[in-house]
Amino acid sequence: MSTTAPSDIGLEEALRSVIGDGLTSGGDEHAVDGVVPSLAASPASVDALSAILRASSERNAAVIPWGAGFHMSLGNVPTRYDVALKTTKLNRLVEYEPADLTVTVEAGMTLGRLSQHLLEHRQFLPIDGPDEATIGGLLAVGLGGPSQQAYGFPRDWLLGCKIALVDGTVVRAGGRVVKNVAGYDMTRMAVGSLGTLGVIVEATLKVAPVPAAQETHLAAYAEASDALEAARTATRAGLALRAVAVLEKQGAFWLAGSSTAVERSREELRDLTGDTEARRLDGQAADRWWASLDRLDATSDVTVRVSVPPSEVAAMLLALAASTESAGTSVKRVAVPAVGVIIGRLTGGAADSYADVIEWVRRDAVSRGGSLIVTKASQDVKDRVDVWGDSPALPLMRSLKQEFDPNATLNPGRFVGGI
Amino acid sequence: MNANASPAKALEKSVVRQLERAVGKDSVLWRPEEVLAFEYDGTIERAMPQAVAFPNTAHQVAEVVRIALDAGLPVVPRGAGTGLSGGAVAALGGVVVALTRMKRILEIDAENQLAVVEPGVVNLELSKAAEPHGLYYAPDPSSQRVCTLGGNVAENAGGPHCLAYGVTTNHVLGLEVVTPTGDIVELGGRTGQTPGYDLRGLFVGSEGTLGIATKIVLRLLPRSEATRTLLAIFDTVDEASEAVSAIIGHGIVPSALEMIDHHVIKAVVQAMDVGYPDDAGAVLLIEVDGLREAVIEEAIEIKEVCAAEGAREVRVAEEAAERERLWAGRKGSISALGRLAPNYYVLDGVVPRTKLPDVLREVYKLGEQYGFPIANVFHAGDGNLHPNVLFDERIPGETARVLEVGAKIMRLCVDAGGTITGEHGVGLEKRSFMEWIFSEADFAAMANVKAAFGGNDLYNPCKIFPTGKGCGEVTQTKIEHVMKQAGPDAYI
């Protein structure tokens, strides 16, 4: 099969000439915010993926890259959408050198499968996400989970990647070694760009040794503020913590480290949880509990993610509660106070009231040196508010988009400022 | 974008006046004898700037940038001038923007564990200022007593403790930047995660080609409860480098894992009393920190791994004074090298950790072939090599041969799956090696990034990229010529 399409034929014919059976009609299962593409392409090689990008771009068609589709609710409503470009067939483990703590995978590899490979050597990738999410998707979204408290941002784990651009070229960013300052660090450009500059097709990641001991303690408090205070004290005490999450009045303490360090931390934690009813989870039960946080979106109409300096978390938790109450909606809040992230899941309101809450809480977050993004909302809500909010660097971001994707082939309209 | 501007354009008196109006009369140097001190940085290349301006504010920086570009003169940002790849050298002349007067620590926010600083703040000064809050700034390049944080951002500087805590980019939350077109923009913020592209991450390590940072928001870390430093002594470099892989392979990521080879040990032992045995083939300096319990366990485990890999002796230091003594040998090693040869040329390459034994063997072999001792003192845990080629510039033709062996060592790193720089940057020095690791398409993408920021041929010209307008003459022959004139200090 040819990997370049003749220029005088239509989109469908062109894509078929590249991948044949890998092309199907789009259908509702590939809808994004209610917009349905006419085609879905599942290339089985990087060459084919890049030929599809180029053929689409040349024909002014709009492409939305898909991993597992787990995060498709993130983003503004697409202004155009012709082709769902699926990376799921690009799922090889390219290279794994346990003694180097590095692994190279194709973008469609799922986190679950990668974790299985890594676990054979007692290693793991400290980027939280559901097992079925693809590595490419997790990186393109770039938002960390609770483990960020101990392990840093997802971007800090990406050493290098290959990015397919709309002109049909595939560029390399970074490298395969843990330290590298040769040239611009284009890995940073890829992480969190929601596939608006190019499609990540391969990634080299740093991995970490699995801590010798891990356990999770759940404690119920009388008030959310008590849970928050316990979380802050535990963090300040320098315990062997991977993460502390506060879910309304519940505190979840994830201990990780050497067995003696975890043992001591457990003792000190006992003082913090006081006479509250604490429950301990180990092994798979603990894993399942933390993984369940990723699935809470199934129960919400709208999900917002607030990011503020840690000192502002208490105020933002109150702001979320107050604004939802006055708008006549309800909210369930999950915070990881140490990293200043609060997820708010809203239910029971109309589009207008959700939009009010978003605008109100966003203003508050911005005034505290932070930001708010909407990670899930219906098209109705997205029609009323911007998903991302403003950025002072928007002109620079627009020119970056212009340089890499002048025809707005990739994810048109979905990113910051309608990029 | 002044694409037609001639790099050799003369400095008009009127431009000097404009610069003086922008930053103050006493903040502009232009007489040749005044700007002479700004013709070099920490490496071998030299070139005379036409003027040096010392702005005090972001607006002044922006003004200087606009004046220079309007006059068709190159702009070259500069911190302390300790860079090791020629990033602050005014390759085509022009106006050096010296940021050393912007040295205020604007804020230490202990609760949120961050600091806001101006670019001229010296690296170590930030850790000192954070100390009363129990915090510190993690990246610790060897030049941390003098190098500036703005320079660290430009080069994405590293250091021994970057193994566990990451290099500069992992610690920069936000930036205020003057772009190459003289606009002031904010990138990132105070949370490390802001909506939109991670322009902050693109800017860090851009070697002064995408703009000048005028304000930097940095993450601070809490001091660990306990720290232990180990000195593992090996008879051979081979055993020591196998031990590096073995430690990492055991699931231990120390905060630092440094190797010092026999050449360096010999120099260090002559220079100071740090207790290194002078007949060792190599020593590993290993540090672990964290909770007391974890540190004790890890130290024991590392000791066992080193013994299994053939360590002759492993010393463990717990007290601060004891630990500092072990570190003194590492920290003083570069200056001690002067005892072994009149000159030395430090290289910076990275290989996968598992390739260390093979690559080091090849490095020594190259040294033997060329007749140069090559002394290695480096961040072994990261696979970040720093071979120092020892030579005597007074011997005709030696400098050319040093550059040749340097290029071959870089090639070894690339062939082993590594890269040509781990923390010093590409600068002027390694532009020609970039083609070994990047394709035309990769360069085109980087050119897109540069264009998006408004980067142009006059903005820190001749850095990073193998080609550049008017940069043809900044070639190996010029470097050789310069090396013949330079004193020993110019090689580190």
Interface residues (C-beta under 8 A of the other chain):
Chain A: E97 P98 A99 D100 L101 T102 R122 Q123 G142 L143 G144 G152 F153 R155 D156 I163 L165 T169 V170 V171 R172 A173 G175 R176 V177 V178 K179 N180 V181 A182 G183 Y184 D185 M186 T187 R188 M189 V191 G192 S193 L197 A208 P209 V210 A212 G238 L239 A240 G257 S258 T260 A261 E263 R264 S265 S307 V308 P309 P310 S311 G340 G369 G370 S371 I373 W388 G389 S391 P392 A393 L394 P395 L396 M397 S399 L400 Q402 E403 F404 F415 V416 G417
Chain B: D109 E111 N112 Q113 L114 E155 N156 G158 C162 G166 V167 T169 N170 T179 V185 E186 L187 G189 R190 T191 G192 Q193 T194 P195 G196 Y197 D198 L199 R200 G201 L202 V204 G205 S206 L210 P222 S224 E225 S245 I248 G249 G251 I252 V253 G290 L291 E293 A294 I296 E297 E298 V350 V351 P352 R353 T354 H379 D382 G383 N384 G417 G418 T419 I420 T421 G422 E423 H424 G425 V426 K430 M434 I437 F438 S439 A441 D442 A444 A445 M446 N448 V449 K450 A451 A452 F453 G454 I464
